[in-house]
């Protein structure tokens, strides 16, 4: 099976593999969690926003909310995720919308979906 490339279109960057892209953004999310920061501007903000909105577009996820609200920030949180029948603590993103609501967002899942759409078989 050939490796899937991932293109982050808002900065015109191509990752050679899905895992490379996932790892790159996992580090950003972990840094947000460790530093207890909310990201509201800059290239990482723009990248995460593009990844989320592209994922939503590809999967028809949360399109009503996206059409009505702006994304104002991203922060890192620790949550529990089921993986292979086990529940594992992990860091993920929380998206902050302009009305103050928040939603968990797993960048690895979104990037995988983007890679599948960008590299159809």
Number of C-alpha atoms within 10 A of each C-alpha: 3 6 11 18 19 25 19 19 12 13 12 7 10 13 15 13 15 20 16 14 21 19 13 12 18 18 12 18 26 19 15 20 18 13 11 12 14 18 20 15 11 8 12 16 18 16 16 24 19 16 20 22 19 19 21 17 14 14 13 11 14 12 13 9 11 15 8 10 15 13 20 17 22 27 24 24 18 14 13 12 15 10 8 7 7 9 11 12 11 13 22 25 26 20 23 21 18 13 11 11 11 16 10 15 19 18 21 18 11 20 23 18 20 25 19 15 13 13 13 7 5
